[in-house]
Amino acid sequence: MSRPLTVTIPHSLGRAAARKRVEDGIAQLRDSYAGQFTSLEEKWNGDRFECRLSVFKQTISGSVDIGDDTVTVSVLLPVFLTMLANKVTTLIQQRGQVLLEHKS
């Protein structure tokens, strides 16, 4: 296995509001891509979301840690998919910032 990709996204929402947005974002991703997974395991442990999914016979695992002013996403890609690491990091950063931006 490779090193985890880690992206920390700052926010000013507070922990509870950030968690709600992350929960909603995860639900949208699950609904949008569910047909592409051969298996999906997910659980919340406090303010930490953990998941493991299989796609194209490759297993990807990750976690999301909700903090008072940051959300940290870690993803462990299989060696076969490490060539996509930069794209995955950029995508997480961009989507995470949109998800967690403060809306008046």
Biopython code that builds the backbone (N, CA, C, O; Angstrom):
import numpy as np
from Bio.PDB.StructureBuilder import StructureBuilder

atoms = [
    (1, "MET", "N", (0.832, -1.190, 0.000)),
    (1, "MET", "CA", (0.000, 0.000, 0.000)),
    (1, "MET", "C", (0.873, 1.248, 0.000)),
    (1, "MET", "O", (2.028, 1.223, 0.424)),
    (2, "SER", "N", (0.301, 2.318, -0.476)),
    (2, "SER", "CA", (0.995, 3.591, -0.549)),
    (2, "SER", "C", (0.709, 4.427, 0.695)),
    (2, "SER", "O", (-0.071, 4.034, 1.562)),
    (3, "ARG", "N", (1.347, 5.566, 0.759)),
    (3, "ARG", "CA", (1.080, 6.508, 1.843)),
    (3, "ARG", "C", (-0.300, 7.122, 1.659)),
    (3, "ARG", "O", (-0.758, 7.284, 0.528)),
    (4, "PRO", "N", (-0.971, 7.465, 2.762)),
    (4, "PRO", "CA", (-2.284, 8.108, 2.600)),
    (4, "PRO", "C", (-2.136, 9.524, 2.042)),
    (4, "PRO", "O", (-1.176, 10.231, 2.348)),
    (5, "LEU", "N", (-3.088, 9.914, 1.233)),
    (5, "LEU", "CA", (-3.206, 11.309, 0.807)),
    (5, "LEU", "C", (-3.943, 12.019, 1.923)),
    (5, "LEU", "O", (-4.957, 11.513, 2.404)),
    (6, "THR", "N", (-3.468, 13.160, 2.343)),
    (6, "THR", "CA", (-4.132, 13.884, 3.414)),
    (6, "THR", "C", (-4.375, 15.314, 2.969)),
    (6, "THR", "O", (-3.461, 16.000, 2.511)),
    (7, "VAL", "N", (-5.620, 15.756, 3.107)),
    (7, "VAL", "CA", (-6.007, 17.116, 2.752)),
    (7, "VAL", "C", (-6.725, 17.713, 3.952)),
    (7, "VAL", "O", (-7.679, 17.133, 4.469)),
    (8, "THR", "N", (-6.257, 18.877, 4.390)),
    (8, "THR", "CA", (-6.906, 19.579, 5.493)),
    (8, "THR", "C", (-7.584, 20.820, 4.926)),
    (8, "THR", "O", (-6.961, 21.643, 4.255)),
    (9, "ILE", "N", (-8.867, 20.927, 5.214)),
    (9, "ILE", "CA", (-9.678, 22.017, 4.672)),
    (9, "ILE", "C", (-10.168, 22.881, 5.839)),
    (9, "ILE", "O", (-10.893, 22.392, 6.706)),
    (10, "PRO", "N", (-9.782, 24.150, 5.866)),
    (10, "PRO", "CA", (-10.251, 25.023, 6.947)),
    (10, "PRO", "C", (-11.718, 25.401, 6.747)),
    (10, "PRO", "O", (-12.218, 25.434, 5.622)),
    (11, "HIS", "N", (-12.393, 25.682, 7.853)),
    (11, "HIS", "CA", (-13.780, 26.165, 7.785)),
    (11, "HIS", "C", (-14.061, 27.051, 8.993)),
    (11, "HIS", "O", (-13.318, 27.052, 9.975)),
    (12, "SER", "N", (-15.144, 27.797, 8.894)),
    (12, "SER", "CA", (-15.551, 28.668, 10.007)),
    (12, "SER", "C", (-16.980, 28.359, 10.429)),
    (12, "SER", "O", (-17.688, 29.235, 10.924)),
    (13, "LEU", "N", (-17.401, 27.119, 10.235)),
    (13, "LEU", "CA", (-18.782, 26.723, 10.486)),
    (13, "LEU", "C", (-19.023, 26.233, 11.905)),
    (13, "LEU", "O", (-20.161, 26.234, 12.376)),
    (14, "GLY", "N", (-17.978, 25.818, 12.585)),
    (14, "GLY", "CA", (-18.151, 25.099, 13.841)),
    (14, "GLY", "C", (-18.280, 23.616, 13.544)),
    (14, "GLY", "O", (-18.634, 23.218, 12.434)),
    (15, "ARG", "N", (-17.989, 22.809, 14.546)),
    (15, "ARG", "CA", (-17.942, 21.353, 14.359)),
    (15, "ARG", "C", (-19.285, 20.767, 13.920)),
    (15, "ARG", "O", (-19.324, 19.968, 12.984)),
    (16, "ALA", "N", (-20.362, 21.139, 14.562)),
    (16, "ALA", "CA", (-21.672, 20.531, 14.270)),
    (16, "ALA", "C", (-22.128, 20.839, 12.842)),
    (16, "ALA", "O", (-22.587, 19.945, 12.132)),
    (17, "ALA", "N", (-22.002, 22.097, 12.421)),
    (17, "ALA", "CA", (-22.428, 22.469, 11.069)),
    (17, "ALA", "C", (-21.529, 21.829, 10.010)),
    (17, "ALA", "O", (-22.005, 21.416, 8.953)),
    (18, "ALA", "N", (-20.233, 21.750, 10.300)),
    (18, "ALA", "CA", (-19.314, 21.104, 9.359)),
    (18, "ALA", "C", (-19.655, 19.627, 9.227)),
    (18, "ALA", "O", (-19.650, 19.083, 8.123)),
    (19, "ARG", "N", (-19.950, 18.976, 10.346)),
    (19, "ARG", "CA", (-20.300, 17.555, 10.271)),
    (19, "ARG", "C", (-21.564, 17.354, 9.447)),
    (19, "ARG", "O", (-21.631, 16.427, 8.640)),
    (20, "LYS", "N", (-22.554, 18.197, 9.635)),
    (20, "LYS", "CA", (-23.800, 18.080, 8.876)),
    (20, "LYS", "C", (-23.535, 18.212, 7.378)),
    (20, "LYS", "O", (-24.088, 17.461, 6.574)),
    (21, "ARG", "N", (-22.696, 19.158, 7.014)),
    (21, "ARG", "CA", (-22.384, 19.331, 5.584)),
    (21, "ARG", "C", (-21.617, 18.138, 5.040)),
    (21, "ARG", "O", (-21.857, 17.701, 3.915)),
    (22, "VAL", "N", (-20.692, 17.607, 5.838)),
    (22, "VAL", "CA", (-19.937, 16.428, 5.401)),
    (22, "VAL", "C", (-20.883, 15.235, 5.257)),
    (22, "VAL", "O", (-20.797, 14.497, 4.275)),
    (23, "GLU", "N", (-21.784, 15.039, 6.222)),
    (23, "GLU", "CA", (-22.753, 13.941, 6.132)),
    (23, "GLU", "C", (-23.581, 14.062, 4.855)),
    (23, "GLU", "O", (-23.784, 13.076, 4.147)),
    (24, "ASP", "N", (-24.057, 15.270, 4.562)),
    (24, "ASP", "CA", (-24.857, 15.491, 3.356)),
    (24, "ASP", "C", (-24.031, 15.245, 2.087)),
    (24, "ASP", "O", (-24.526, 14.664, 1.122)),
    (25, "GLY", "N", (-22.769, 15.691, 2.096)),
    (25, "GLY", "CA", (-21.888, 15.483, 0.949)),
    (25, "GLY", "C", (-21.600, 14.010, 0.706)),
    (25, "GLY", "O", (-21.567, 13.558, -0.439)),
    (26, "ILE", "N", (-21.392, 13.260, 1.787)),
    (26, "ILE", "CA", (-21.154, 11.820, 1.667)),
    (26, "ILE", "C", (-22.385, 11.124, 1.110)),
    (26, "ILE", "O", (-22.268, 10.234, 0.268)),
    (27, "ALA", "N", (-23.562, 11.522, 1.572)),
    (27, "ALA", "CA", (-24.805, 10.927, 1.068)),
    (27, "ALA", "C", (-24.963, 11.191, -0.432)),
    (27, "ALA", "O", (-25.381, 10.305, -1.177)),
    (28, "GLN", "N", (-24.632, 12.403, -0.872)),
    (28, "GLN", "CA", (-24.717, 12.726, -2.298)),
    (28, "GLN", "C", (-23.743, 11.884, -3.115)),
    (28, "GLN", "O", (-24.100, 11.378, -4.179)),
    (29, "LEU", "N", (-22.508, 11.730, -2.620)),
    (29, "LEU", "CA", (-21.530, 10.901, -3.324)),
    (29, "LEU", "C", (-21.992, 9.455, -3.404)),
    (29, "LEU", "O", (-21.887, 8.816, -4.451)),
    (30, "ARG", "N", (-22.505, 8.944, -2.288)),
    (30, "ARG", "CA", (-22.986, 7.556, -2.246)),
    (30, "ARG", "C", (-24.088, 7.360, -3.271)),
    (30, "ARG", "O", (-24.083, 6.380, -4.015)),
    (31, "ASP", "N", (-25.028, 8.285, -3.311)),
    (31, "ASP", "CA", (-26.143, 8.171, -4.253)),
    (31, "ASP", "C", (-25.678, 8.290, -5.709)),
    (31, "ASP", "O", (-26.180, 7.586, -6.586)),
    (32, "SER", "N", (-24.731, 9.172, -5.953)),
    (32, "SER", "CA", (-24.258, 9.404, -7.320)),
    (32, "SER", "C", (-23.425, 8.253, -7.877)),
    (32, "SER", "O", (-23.483, 7.962, -9.071)),
    (33, "TYR", "N", (-22.643, 7.595, -7.004)),
    (33, "TYR", "CA", (-21.685, 6.602, -7.484)),
    (33, "TYR", "C", (-21.942, 5.186, -6.995)),
    (33, "TYR", "O", (-21.123, 4.300, -7.240)),
    (34, "ALA", "N", (-23.038, 4.950, -6.321)),
    (34, "ALA", "CA", (-23.308, 3.640, -5.709)),
    (34, "ALA", "C", (-23.224, 2.489, -6.706)),
    (34, "ALA", "O", (-22.750, 1.413, -6.341)),
    (35, "GLY", "N", (-23.652, 2.666, -7.908)),
    (35, "GLY", "CA", (-23.628, 1.600, -8.896)),
    (35, "GLY", "C", (-22.232, 1.207, -9.352)),
    (35, "GLY", "O", (-22.058, 0.177, -10.003)),
    (36, "GLN", "N", (-21.242, 2.016, -9.018)),
    (36, "GLN", "CA", (-19.871, 1.737, -9.454)),
    (36, "GLN", "C", (-19.059, 0.985, -8.409)),
    (36, "GLN", "O", (-17.965, 0.508, -8.711)),
    (37, "PHE", "N", (-19.571, 0.868, -7.182)),
    (37, "PHE", "CA", (-18.861, 0.158, -6.119)),
    (37, "PHE", "C", (-19.261, -1.309, -6.115)),
    (37, "PHE", "O", (-20.433, -1.634, -6.304)),
    (38, "THR", "N", (-18.302, -2.190, -5.902)),
    (38, "THR", "CA", (-18.651, -3.591, -5.722)),
    (38, "THR", "C", (-18.894, -3.882, -4.241)),
    (38, "THR", "O", (-19.575, -4.847, -3.896)),
    (39, "SER", "N", (-18.335, -3.043, -3.370)),
    (39, "SER", "CA", (-18.658, -3.131, -1.940)),
    (39, "SER", "C", (-18.396, -1.781, -1.306)),
    (39, "SER", "O", (-17.560, -1.011, -1.780)),
    (40, "LEU", "N", (-19.107, -1.500, -0.242)),
    (40, "LEU", "CA", (-18.970, -0.236, 0.470)),
    (40, "LEU", "C", (-19.226, -0.484, 1.944)),
    (40, "LEU", "O", (-20.277, -1.003, 2.320)),
    (41, "GLU", "N", (-18.273, -0.115, 2.770)),
    (41, "GLU", "CA", (-18.420, -0.171, 4.222)),
    (41, "GLU", "C", (-18.192, 1.243, 4.739)),
    (41, "GLU", "O", (-17.248, 1.915, 4.323)),
    (42, "GLU", "N", (-19.041, 1.689, 5.631)),
    (42, "GLU", "CA", (-18.857, 3.019, 6.196)),
    (42, "GLU", "C", (-19.385, 3.062, 7.612)),
    (42, "GLU", "O", (-20.334, 2.360, 7.959)),
    (43, "LYS", "N", (-18.749, 3.909, 8.438)),
    (43, "LYS", "CA", (-19.218, 4.076, 9.817)),
    (43, "LYS", "C", (-18.721, 5.401, 10.365)),
    (43, "LYS", "O", (-17.686, 5.927, 9.955)),
    (44, "TRP", "N", (-19.497, 5.920, 11.307)),
    (44, "TRP", "CA", (-19.110, 7.103, 12.061)),
    (44, "TRP", "C", (-18.661, 6.643, 13.441)),
    (44, "TRP", "O", (-19.302, 5.793, 14.059)),
    (45, "ASN", "N", (-17.571, 7.201, 13.914)),
    (45, "ASN", "CA", (-17.085, 6.967, 15.265)),
    (45, "ASN", "C", (-16.820, 8.349, 15.854)),
    (45, "ASN", "O", (-15.751, 8.927, 15.654)),
    (46, "GLY", "N", (-17.803, 8.868, 16.580)),
    (46, "GLY", "CA", (-17.706, 10.253, 17.041)),
    (46, "GLY", "C", (-17.746, 11.177, 15.849)),
    (46, "GLY", "O", (-18.663, 11.104, 15.031)),
    (47, "ASP", "N", (-16.756, 12.047, 15.742)),
    (47, "ASP", "CA", (-16.665, 12.975, 14.610)),
    (47, "ASP", "C", (-15.678, 12.489, 13.557)),
    (47, "ASP", "O", (-15.084, 13.286, 12.831)),
    (48, "ARG", "N", (-15.514, 11.194, 13.486)),
    (48, "ARG", "CA", (-14.635, 10.579, 12.480)),
    (48, "ARG", "C", (-15.458, 9.621, 11.624)),
    (48, "ARG", "O", (-16.091, 8.698, 12.136)),
    (49, "PHE", "N", (-15.439, 9.853, 10.326)),
    (49, "PHE", "CA", (-16.097, 8.988, 9.358)),
    (49, "PHE", "C", (-15.028, 8.107, 8.725)),
    (49, "PHE", "O", (-13.983, 8.600, 8.300)),
    (50, "GLU", "N", (-15.289, 6.808, 8.663)),
    (50, "GLU", "CA", (-14.359, 5.873, 8.039)),
    (50, "GLU", "C", (-15.095, 5.091, 6.960)),
    (50, "GLU", "O", (-16.252, 4.708, 7.132)),
    (51, "CYS", "N", (-14.411, 4.863, 5.854)),
    (51, "CYS", "CA", (-15.044, 4.084, 4.792)),
    (51, "CYS", "C", (-14.001, 3.243, 4.075)),
    (51, "CYS", "O", (-12.797, 3.492, 4.127)),
    (52, "ARG", "N", (-14.532, 2.241, 3.408)),
    (52, "ARG", "CA", (-13.722, 1.333, 2.603)),
    (52, "ARG", "C", (-14.609, 0.903, 1.444)),
    (52, "ARG", "O", (-15.737, 0.452, 1.647)),
    (53, "LEU", "N", (-14.100, 1.045, 0.240)),
    (53, "LEU", "CA", (-14.887, 0.655, -0.919)),
    (53, "LEU", "C", (-14.025, -0.070, -1.921)),
    (53, "LEU", "O", (-12.805, 0.093, -1.955)),
    (54, "SER", "N", (-14.674, -0.868, -2.732)),
    (54, "SER", "CA", (-13.979, -1.588, -3.796)),
    (54, "SER", "C", (-14.562, -1.155, -5.129)),
    (54, "SER", "O", (-15.777, -1.076, -5.309)),
    (55, "VAL", "N", (-13.671, -0.882, -6.044)),
    (55, "VAL", "CA", (-14.053, -0.497, -7.390)),
    (55, "VAL", "C", (-12.975, -1.025, -8.332)),
    (55, "VAL", "O", (-11.785, -0.877, -8.054)),
    (56, "PHE", "N", (-13.371, -1.627, -9.423)),
    (56, "PHE", "CA", (-12.439, -2.236, -10.381)),
    (56, "PHE", "C", (-11.465, -3.193, -9.685)),
    (56, "PHE", "O", (-10.277, -3.227, -10.007)),
    (57, "LYS", "N", (-11.978, -3.962, -8.736)),
    (57, "LYS", "CA", (-11.190, -4.942, -7.974)),
    (57, "LYS", "C", (-10.059, -4.303, -7.178)),
    (57, "LYS", "O", (-9.080, -4.967, -6.836)),
    (58, "GLN", "N", (-10.195, -3.016, -6.885)),
    (58, "GLN", "CA", (-9.222, -2.284, -6.082)),
    (58, "GLN", "C", (-9.933, -1.747, -4.846)),
    (58, "GLN", "O", (-11.070, -1.284, -4.934)),
    (59, "THR", "N", (-9.265, -1.806, -3.689)),
    (59, "THR", "CA", (-9.856, -1.318, -2.455)),
    (59, "THR", "C", (-9.264, 0.040, -2.101)),
    (59, "THR", "O", (-8.048, 0.227, -2.095)),
    (60, "ILE", "N", (-10.147, 0.972, -1.809)),
    (60, "ILE", "CA", (-9.776, 2.317, -1.398)),
    (60, "ILE", "C", (-10.356, 2.528, -0.008)),
    (60, "ILE", "O", (-11.530, 2.245, 0.226)),
    (61, "SER", "N", (-9.545, 3.020, 0.907)),
    (61, "SER", "CA", (-10.055, 3.301, 2.241)),
    (61, "SER", "C", (-9.745, 4.753, 2.587)),
    (61, "SER", "O", (-8.830, 5.365, 2.037)),
    (62, "GLY", "N", (-10.529, 5.279, 3.507)),
    (62, "GLY", "CA", (-10.312, 6.667, 3.872)),
    (62, "GLY", "C", (-11.038, 7.046, 5.139)),
    (62, "GLY", "O", (-11.818, 6.278, 5.701)),
    (63, "SER", "N", (-10.752, 8.262, 5.567)),
    (63, "SER", "CA", (-11.407, 8.789, 6.756)),
    (63, "SER", "C", (-11.580, 10.292, 6.600)),
    (63, "SER", "O", (-10.878, 10.950, 5.833)),
    (64, "VAL", "N", (-12.542, 10.809, 7.357)),
    (64, "VAL", "CA", (-12.789, 12.239, 7.422)),
    (64, "VAL", "C", (-12.902, 12.584, 8.901)),
    (64, "VAL", "O", (-13.748, 12.038, 9.609)),
    (65, "ASP", "N", (-12.048, 13.491, 9.363)),
    (65, "ASP", "CA", (-12.068, 13.934, 10.752)),
    (65, "ASP", "C", (-12.600, 15.355, 10.814)),
    (65, "ASP", "O", (-12.048, 16.265, 10.196)),
    (66, "ILE", "N", (-13.682, 15.534, 11.568)),
    (66, "ILE", "CA", (-14.325, 16.836, 11.694)),
    (66, "ILE", "C", (-13.760, 17.541, 12.921)),
    (66, "ILE", "O", (-13.812, 17.006, 14.028)),
    (67, "GLY", "N", (-13.228, 18.726, 12.727)),
    (67, "GLY", "CA", (-12.720, 19.532, 13.830)),
    (67, "GLY", "C", (-13.496, 20.831, 13.936)),
    (67, "GLY", "O", (-14.353, 21.124, 13.103)),
    (68, "ASP", "N", (-13.192, 21.602, 14.960)),
    (68, "ASP", "CA", (-13.881, 22.874, 15.174)),
    (68, "ASP", "C", (-13.662, 23.849, 14.022)),
    (68, "ASP", "O", (-14.564, 24.615, 13.682)),
    (69, "ASP", "N", (-12.469, 23.829, 13.412)),
    (69, "ASP", "CA", (-12.176, 24.771, 12.339)),
    (69, "ASP", "C", (-11.461, 24.143, 11.138)),
    (69, "ASP", "O", (-11.020, 24.851, 10.234)),
    (70, "THR", "N", (-11.352, 22.822, 11.135)),
    (70, "THR", "CA", (-10.784, 22.115, 9.975)),
    (70, "THR", "C", (-11.491, 20.773, 9.782)),
    (70, "THR", "O", (-12.041, 20.196, 10.719)),
    (71, "VAL", "N", (-11.457, 20.308, 8.562)),
    (71, "VAL", "CA", (-11.874, 18.946, 8.226)),
    (71, "VAL", "C", (-10.667, 18.313, 7.538)),
    (71, "VAL", "O", (-10.121, 18.874, 6.588)),
    (72, "THR", "N", (-10.258, 17.152, 8.021)),
    (72, "THR", "CA", (-9.102, 16.473, 7.455)),
    (72, "THR", "C", (-9.561, 15.186, 6.780)),
    (72, "THR", "O", (-10.179, 14.325, 7.406)),
    (73, "VAL", "N", (-9.250, 15.073, 5.506)),
    (73, "VAL", "CA", (-9.613, 13.910, 4.707)),
    (73, "VAL", "C", (-8.337, 13.131, 4.401)),
    (73, "VAL", "O", (-7.359, 13.694, 3.908)),
    (74, "SER", "N", (-8.355, 11.840, 4.696)),
    (74, "SER", "CA", (-7.231, 10.961, 4.372)),
    (74, "SER", "C", (-7.741, 9.831, 3.492)),
    (74, "SER", "O", (-8.769, 9.221, 3.786)),
    (75, "VAL", "N", (-7.021, 9.556, 2.417)),
    (75, "VAL", "CA", (-7.405, 8.502, 1.487)),
    (75, "VAL", "C", (-6.185, 7.631, 1.221)),
    (75, "VAL", "O", (-5.096, 8.136, 0.946)),
    (76, "LEU", "N", (-6.375, 6.331, 1.305)),
    (76, "LEU", "CA", (-5.314, 5.377, 0.997)),
    (76, "LEU", "C", (-5.662, 4.689, -0.314)),
    (76, "LEU", "O", (-6.573, 3.863, -0.378)),
    (77, "LEU", "N", (-4.927, 5.041, -1.348)),
    (77, "LEU", "CA", (-5.153, 4.453, -2.669)),
    (77, "LEU", "C", (-4.290, 3.211, -2.833)),
    (77, "LEU", "O", (-3.165, 3.178, -2.333)),
    (78, "PRO", "N", (-4.783, 2.203, -3.513)),
    (78, "PRO", "CA", (-3.934, 1.057, -3.825)),
    (78, "PRO", "C", (-2.839, 1.495, -4.807)),
    (78, "PRO", "O", (-2.999, 2.480, -5.527)),
    (79, "VAL", "N", (-1.748, 0.767, -4.825)),
    (79, "VAL", "CA", (-0.610, 1.107, -5.674)),
    (79, "VAL", "C", (-1.050, 1.326, -7.122)),
    (79, "VAL", "O", (-0.556, 2.233, -7.792)),
    (80, "PHE", "N", (-1.963, 0.511, -7.596)),
    (80, "PHE", "CA", (-2.463, 0.605, -8.965)),
    (80, "PHE", "C", (-3.038, 1.990, -9.283)),
    (80, "PHE", "O", (-2.961, 2.443, -10.426)),
    (81, "LEU", "N", (-3.606, 2.656, -8.291)),
    (81, "LEU", "CA", (-4.254, 3.948, -8.515)),
    (81, "LEU", "C", (-3.435, 5.151, -8.052)),
    (81, "LEU", "O", (-3.924, 6.279, -8.114)),
    (82, "THR", "N", (-2.201, 4.940, -7.591)),
    (82, "THR", "CA", (-1.401, 6.068, -7.095)),
    (82, "THR", "C", (-1.079, 7.081, -8.189)),
    (82, "THR", "O", (-0.757, 8.230, -7.887)),
    (83, "MET", "N", (-1.162, 6.674, -9.445)),
    (83, "MET", "CA", (-0.921, 7.625, -10.526)),
    (83, "MET", "C", (-1.985, 8.728, -10.548)),
    (83, "MET", "O", (-1.790, 9.770, -11.174)),
    (84, "LEU", "N", (-3.096, 8.497, -9.870)),
    (84, "LEU", "CA", (-4.171, 9.487, -9.805)),
    (84, "LEU", "C", (-4.097, 10.352, -8.550)),
    (84, "LEU", "O", (-4.994, 11.159, -8.307)),
    (85, "ALA", "N", (-3.053, 10.197, -7.759)),
    (85, "ALA", "CA", (-2.962, 10.858, -6.456)),
    (85, "ALA", "C", (-3.106, 12.378, -6.546)),
    (85, "ALA", "O", (-3.846, 12.968, -5.759)),
    (86, "ASN", "N", (-2.421, 13.016, -7.479)),
    (86, "ASN", "CA", (-2.512, 14.477, -7.587)),
    (86, "ASN", "C", (-3.913, 14.929, -7.959)),
    (86, "ASN", "O", (-4.412, 15.922, -7.429)),
    (87, "LYS", "N", (-4.548, 14.205, -8.867)),
    (87, "LYS", "CA", (-5.916, 14.552, -9.266)),
    (87, "LYS", "C", (-6.891, 14.360, -8.104)),
    (87, "LYS", "O", (-7.780, 15.184, -7.889)),
    (88, "VAL", "N", (-6.718, 13.279, -7.366)),
    (88, "VAL", "CA", (-7.592, 13.009, -6.217)),
    (88, "VAL", "C", (-7.417, 14.096, -5.156)),
    (88, "VAL", "O", (-8.402, 14.586, -4.603)),
    (89, "THR", "N", (-6.176, 14.472, -4.872)),
    (89, "THR", "CA", (-5.906, 15.516, -3.881)),
    (89, "THR", "C", (-6.557, 16.828, -4.287)),
    (89, "THR", "O", (-7.211, 17.480, -3.472)),
    (90, "THR", "N", (-6.381, 17.214, -5.534)),
    (90, "THR", "CA", (-6.970, 18.464, -6.033)),
    (90, "THR", "C", (-8.492, 18.419, -5.961)),
    (90, "THR", "O", (-9.123, 19.394, -5.553)),
    (91, "LEU", "N", (-9.074, 17.314, -6.348)),
    (91, "LEU", "CA", (-10.529, 17.163, -6.317)),
    (91, "LEU", "C", (-11.072, 17.268, -4.894)),
    (91, "LEU", "O", (-12.068, 17.951, -4.660)),
    (92, "ILE", "N", (-10.425, 16.598, -3.947)),
    (92, "ILE", "CA", (-10.859, 16.667, -2.547)),
    (92, "ILE", "C", (-10.772, 18.103, -2.043)),
    (92, "ILE", "O", (-11.698, 18.590, -1.393)),
    (93, "GLN", "N", (-9.662, 18.783, -2.339)),
    (93, "GLN", "CA", (-9.477, 20.166, -1.888)),
    (93, "GLN", "C", (-10.563, 21.075, -2.451)),
    (93, "GLN", "O", (-11.175, 21.846, -1.712)),
    (94, "GLN", "N", (-10.803, 20.988, -3.757)),
    (94, "GLN", "CA", (-11.785, 21.860, -4.401)),
    (94, "GLN", "C", (-13.204, 21.590, -3.911)),
    (94, "GLN", "O", (-13.921, 22.515, -3.527)),
    (95, "ARG", "N", (-13.606, 20.322, -3.927)),
    (95, "ARG", "CA", (-14.971, 19.981, -3.504)),
    (95, "ARG", "C", (-15.174, 20.256, -2.023)),
    (95, "ARG", "O", (-16.240, 20.708, -1.606)),
    (96, "GLY", "N", (-14.147, 19.982, -1.235)),
    (96, "GLY", "CA", (-14.237, 20.235, 0.208)),
    (96, "GLY", "C", (-14.416, 21.704, 0.525)),
    (96, "GLY", "O", (-15.213, 22.063, 1.391)),
    (97, "GLN", "N", (-13.682, 22.557, -0.169)),
    (97, "GLN", "CA", (-13.813, 24.001, 0.060)),
    (97, "GLN", "C", (-15.209, 24.494, -0.295)),
    (97, "GLN", "O", (-15.783, 25.306, 0.430)),
    (98, "VAL", "N", (-15.756, 24.013, -1.398)),
    (98, "VAL", "CA", (-17.116, 24.402, -1.793)),
    (98, "VAL", "C", (-18.120, 23.905, -0.745)),
    (98, "VAL", "O", (-19.017, 24.645, -0.341)),
    (99, "LEU", "N", (-17.967, 22.672, -0.316)),
    (99, "LEU", "CA", (-18.882, 22.073, 0.655)),
    (99, "LEU", "C", (-18.870, 22.839, 1.978)),
    (99, "LEU", "O", (-19.909, 23.007, 2.617)),
    (100, "LEU", "N", (-17.687, 23.301, 2.381)),
    (100, "LEU", "CA", (-17.537, 23.907, 3.709)),
    (100, "LEU", "C", (-17.490, 25.427, 3.705)),
    (100, "LEU", "O", (-17.277, 26.038, 4.752)),
    (101, "GLU", "N", (-17.685, 26.051, 2.542)),
    (101, "GLU", "CA", (-17.633, 27.510, 2.540)),
    (101, "GLU", "C", (-18.795, 28.087, 3.332)),
    (101, "GLU", "O", (-19.904, 27.553, 3.336)),
    (102, "HIS", "N", (-18.505, 29.186, 3.997)),
    (102, "HIS", "CA", (-19.519, 29.842, 4.826)),
    (102, "HIS", "C", (-20.484, 30.574, 3.907)),
    (102, "HIS", "O", (-20.083, 31.439, 3.128)),
    (103, "LYS", "N", (-21.752, 30.218, 4.006)),
    (103, "LYS", "CA", (-22.792, 30.870, 3.194)),
    (103, "LYS", "C", (-23.651, 31.716, 4.103)),
    (103, "LYS", "O", (-24.187, 31.223, 5.095)),
    (104, "SER", "N", (-23.784, 32.969, 3.776)),
    (104, "SER", "CA", (-24.586, 33.875, 4.620)),
    (104, "SER", "C", (-26.063, 33.675, 4.422)),
    (104, "SER", "O", (-26.869, 34.356, 5.055)),
]
sb = StructureBuilder()
sb.init_structure("model")
sb.init_model(0)
sb.init_chain("A")
sb.init_seg("    ")
for serial, (resi, resn, name, xyz) in enumerate(atoms, 1):
    if name == "N":
        sb.init_residue(resn, " ", resi, " ")
    sb.init_atom(name, np.array(xyz, "f"), 0.0, 1.0, " ", f" {name:<3s}", serial, name[0])
structure = sb.get_structure()
